[in-house]
Amino acid sequence: MRIHIHNDPSDPLYVITRRHWDAAVAHAGEIGEGHAVSIGASDVEFARAIGEAEALITCPAMMLRHFPAAAPELKLIFSTVAGVDRLAPFDWLPPGVPLLNNRGAHAKGGEFAIMAVLMLVNHLPALVAAQHEQRWEQRHGGVLEGRRLTVIGLGTLGGGTARHAAHFGMHVTGIRARAEPHPACARVLKTGDLDAVLPETEFLVLACPLTPATRNLIDRRRLGLLPRGAGVINIGRGAVLDQDALADLLDGGHLGGAVLDVFAEEPILAGHRLWTTRSLTVTPHVSSDDPVSYIPRSLDIFFDNLRALSVGRMLPNEVDLARGY
């Protein structure tokens, strides 16, 4: 197969090198052998390769930059990120060419989310604020065992969060489009049942993709359903959450704390109210990407899909274009 890897030089985290490729081929087995591979980053290199490429590995920014494009041999496009909301409505995609994402490469996200839960149960945002003000203010935290956590989205991020939370003895409720059981959740409910769960939720983790169905899913009304002192963590997409409403409820003292890693507009501009919102910790979209394992794991996932293609099986990472993930 002729495979072209097209890098975005402005984002070094996602740059795939020949060394990355050779290492992935070495442990991919038979499916990794015999491919003609080119790696580029310029417009000229893309134009030179795309006419003969049967598989393209790249990021959403490069897809939006270079498509529509004449790619008569193309059999699949593999995205080096999991979230493809910025690529919708997918009318740029060559007809009949499946779009794959790298769902499964973000195992770190579950660890980050449980770290954030531990921060909130121990009042770390408030304690750090007191430190900066040189103010001695004792706030005693609690344990996670028996506390109630709701996770919206049970993919790699949310499923990892649920697994770590269950290890701490938390009572975990999963929310997703279909109420299929998950081994780390005491129960899994459909998104339509969310309102009934929020009043008993002590910690809410948002780990779902951004689609028309999830945009502004956690709005002001739903945030108001959370009990006093609840914590909110967002590692999914910023536009899933009403940020202004969250800030109001934090500043007003109804919510106990929040950790946000994703935002409706990134980066957050200087002077934005989120920088100074009470009991809010801001992290700059770093929850899920590990510079050491990210590219190797993504290439492993690519070969998993190539293996499925070679035997006519369903591609495990194919994006459902109608659902947007």
C-alpha positions in Angstrom: 0.0 0.0 0.0 1.2 3.5 -0.8 0.9 5.5 2.5 1.5 9.2 2.8 2.0 10.8 6.3 1.5 14.5 6.2 2.6 16.5 9.3 1.6 19.9 10.6 5.0 21.5 11.4 3.2 24.0 13.7 2.2 21.2 16.1 5.2 19.2 17.1 3.2 16.8 19.3 1.6 15.2 16.2 4.7 15.1 14.0 5.4 11.5 12.8 9.0 10.8 12.0 10.6 8.0 10.0 11.9 6.7 13.4 8.3 6.5 14.7 7.2 4.7 11.5 10.0 2.1 11.6 9.4 1.3 15.2 5.7 0.8 14.6 6.4 -1.4 11.6 8.8 -3.5 13.7 6.1 -4.7 16.0 3.1 -4.6 13.7 3.9 -8.0 12.2 3.1 -9.0 8.7 0.6 -6.1 8.2 3.4 -3.6 8.6 5.5 -5.1 5.7 5.9 -4.0 2.1 4.4 -0.5 2.2 5.7 2.5 0.2 5.7 5.3 2.7 6.3 9.0 2.1 6.4 11.7 4.9 5.9 15.4 4.2 4.8 18.7 5.6 4.7 21.2 2.7 1.9 21.9 0.2 4.3 20.7 -2.6 4.9 17.4 -0.8 1.1 16.8 -0.3 0.4 17.6 -4.0 3.1 15.2 -5.1 1.9 12.3 -2.9 -1.9 12.5 -2.8 -2.5 11.4 -6.4 -1.1 8.0 -5.8 -1.7 7.6 -2.0 -3.9 4.8 -0.9 -3.8 5.8 2.8 -3.3 9.2 4.3 -2.2 9.8 7.9 -2.6 13.4 9.0 -4.3 15.8 11.4 -7.6 17.7 11.0 -5.8 21.0 10.3 -4.1 19.4 7.3 -7.3 17.8 6.1 -9.0 21.2 6.1 -6.0 22.8 4.4 -5.7 20.3 1.5 -9.1 18.9 0.8 -11.1 18.8 -1.5 -8.2 17.1 -3.5 -8.0 14.7 -6.4 -7.1 11.4 -4.7 -8.3 8.6 -7.0 -6.5 5.8 -5.2 -7.4 6.8 -1.7 -8.9 4.0 0.4 -8.8 5.6 3.9 -7.8 8.7 5.8 -6.5 8.2 9.4 -6.7 11.2 11.7 -4.0 11.5 14.4 -6.6 12.9 16.8 -9.8 11.4 18.2 -12.1 14.4 18.0 -13.3 15.2 14.5 -15.9 17.8 15.2 -14.0 20.5 13.4 -14.1 18.4 10.2 -17.9 18.4 10.1 -20.0 18.4 7.9 -17.5 16.1 6.1 -18.5 17.3 2.6 -14.8 17.6 1.8 -14.2 13.9 2.3 -13.7 12.0 -1.0 -16.8 9.8 -1.8 -16.5 6.3 -0.4 -13.3 7.0 1.6 -13.7 6.1 5.3 -12.4 8.5 7.9 -10.7 6.9 10.9 -9.7 8.5 14.2 -7.2 7.4 16.7 -9.7 6.6 19.5 -7.8 4.6 22.1 -4.6 6.7 22.0 -5.6 8.9 25.0 -5.3 6.5 28.0 -3.7 9.3 30.0 -7.1 11.2 30.1 -8.6 8.8 32.7 -5.6 9.4 35.0 -5.9 13.1 34.6 -9.6 13.1 35.4 -9.1 11.1 38.6 -6.3 13.4 39.6 -8.8 16.3 39.1 -11.4 14.5 41.2 -8.8 14.0 44.0 -7.9 17.7 43.7 -11.6 18.7 44.2 -12.3 16.4 47.0 -9.3 17.8 48.8 -10.1 21.5 48.0 -6.9 22.0 46.1 -8.1 24.9 43.9 -9.2 26.9 47.0 -6.0 26.0 48.9 -3.8 27.1 46.0 -5.7 30.4 45.9 -5.1 30.9 49.6 -1.4 30.2 49.1 -1.1 32.9 46.5 -2.8 35.3 48.9 -0.5 34.1 51.7 -3.5 33.2 53.8 -3.6 30.2 56.2 -7.0 28.7 55.6 -7.5 25.1 56.7 -9.9 23.1 54.5 -10.1 19.4 55.3 -10.8 17.1 52.4 -12.4 13.6 52.2 -11.9 10.2 50.7 -13.4 9.1 47.4 -14.8 5.8 48.6 -18.6 5.8 48.4 -18.7 9.2 46.7 -20.9 9.5 43.6 -19.3 10.2 40.2 -21.2 10.7 36.9 -19.2 10.3 33.7 -20.7 11.6 30.4 -19.1 9.6 27.6 -17.5 6.2 28.1 -14.9 6.0 25.4 -11.2 6.0 26.1 -11.4 9.1 28.3 -14.6 8.4 30.1 -14.1 4.7 30.4 -10.6 5.2 31.8 -12.0 7.7 34.3 -14.7 5.2 35.4 -12.1 2.5 35.8 -9.9 4.6 38.1 -12.9 5.8 40.0 -14.1 2.3 40.7 -10.6 1.4 42.0 -11.1 4.1 44.6 -14.5 2.6 45.5 -16.6 5.4 44.0 -20.2 4.8 42.9 -19.9 5.4 39.1 -22.8 6.2 36.8 -22.0 6.3 33.1 -24.0 8.4 30.6 -23.9 7.7 26.9 -26.2 7.6 23.8 -27.0 3.9 24.4 -27.4 2.5 27.9 -25.0 -0.5 27.3 -23.3 -1.8 30.4 -19.7 -0.8 31.2 -17.6 -3.0 33.6 -16.5 0.0 35.7 -19.9 1.5 36.1 -22.5 0.6 38.7 -25.1 1.6 36.1 -25.1 3.1 32.6 -28.0 5.4 31.5 -29.0 7.1 28.3 -28.3 10.8 27.8 -32.1 11.4 28.2 -31.9 10.3 31.8 -29.2 12.8 32.7 -31.5 15.2 34.6 -32.5 12.5 37.1 -28.9 11.7 37.9 -27.5 15.2 38.3 -29.1 16.0 41.7 -27.2 13.1 43.3 -23.9 13.7 41.4 -21.0 14.9 43.6 -18.5 14.9 40.8 -19.4 15.4 37.1 -16.8 14.4 34.4 -17.4 15.5 30.8 -15.6 13.1 28.5 -17.9 13.1 25.4 -17.2 14.2 21.9 -18.7 17.4 20.5 -21.6 16.7 18.2 -24.9 18.5 17.6 -26.4 16.3 20.3 -23.8 17.2 23.0 -23.2 20.9 22.2 -24.2 22.9 25.3 -25.4 19.6 26.9 -24.4 20.9 30.3 -26.2 24.2 30.2 -27.1 26.6 33.0 -30.3 24.7 33.9 -28.4 21.4 34.2 -25.6 22.9 36.2 -28.2 24.2 38.6 -29.4 20.6 39.2 -26.1 19.6 40.7 -26.1 19.6 44.5 -24.3 22.4 46.5 -20.6 21.7 46.7 -20.4 19.5 43.6 -17.4 19.5 41.3 -17.2 19.7 37.5 -14.4 18.4 35.3 -14.2 18.8 31.5 -11.7 16.8 29.5 -14.0 16.4 26.4 -14.8 19.5 24.4 -15.3 23.1 25.7 -18.6 23.7 23.9 -20.3 20.8 25.7 -20.4 23.1 28.8 -21.9 26.6 29.4 -18.7 28.2 30.8 -20.3 31.4 31.9 -22.9 29.6 33.9 -20.3 27.4 35.5 -18.3 30.5 36.5 -21.4 32.1 38.0 -22.1 29.1 40.1 -18.5 28.8 41.2 -18.3 32.5 42.1 -21.6 32.3 43.9 -20.5 29.4 46.0 -23.1 26.8 44.7 -20.5 24.6 43.1 -17.4 23.5 45.1 -14.8 23.6 42.4 -14.0 22.8 38.8 -11.1 21.7 36.6 -11.4 22.6 32.9 -8.9 21.4 30.3 -10.9 22.3 27.2 -12.7 25.5 26.3 -15.2 26.9 23.8 -12.4 29.1 22.4 -8.8 28.2 22.7 -6.5 29.7 23.9 -8.3 31.6 26.6 -7.4 35.3 26.2 -5.8 37.3 28.9 -8.4 39.0 31.0 -11.0 36.3 30.5 -13.1 35.7 33.6 -12.2 32.0 33.8 -8.6 32.9 34.8 -9.9 34.4 38.1 -13.1 32.4 38.7 -13.3 31.1 42.3 -12.2 27.5 42.9 -11.5 26.9 39.2 -8.3 25.3 37.9 -7.5 25.9 34.3 -5.2 23.6 32.3 -4.4 24.4 28.7 -5.7 21.3 26.8 -3.1 18.9 28.1 -5.2 16.2 29.8 -4.9 13.4 27.3 -1.8 13.7 25.2 1.4 12.0 26.3 4.4 13.1 24.2 6.1 9.7 24.7 3.3 7.3 23.8 0.9 9.3 21.7 2.4 8.8 18.2 3.5 5.1 18.8 0.0 4.3 20.1 -1.7 6.1 17.2 0.4 4.1 14.6 -0.5 0.9 16.4 -4.2 1.9 16.0 -3.6 2.6 12.3 -2.1 -0.9 11.8 -5.0 -2.4 13.7 -7.4 -0.8 11.2 -5.2 -1.8 8.2 -5.3 -5.4 9.5 -9.1 -5.3 9.6 -9.2 -3.8 6.1 -7.0 -6.6 4.8 -9.5 -9.3 5.9 -12.6 -7.4 5.1 -13.7 -6.7 8.7 -15.3 -3.6 10.0 -12.7 -0.8 10.6 -12.7 -0.4 14.4 -11.9 3.3 14.3 -14.2 4.4 11.4 -16.0 7.6 12.2 -19.8 7.4 11.9 -20.3 10.6 9.9 -24.0 10.8 10.8 -23.2 10.8 14.5 -19.9 12.8 14.2 -17.6 10.4 16.1 
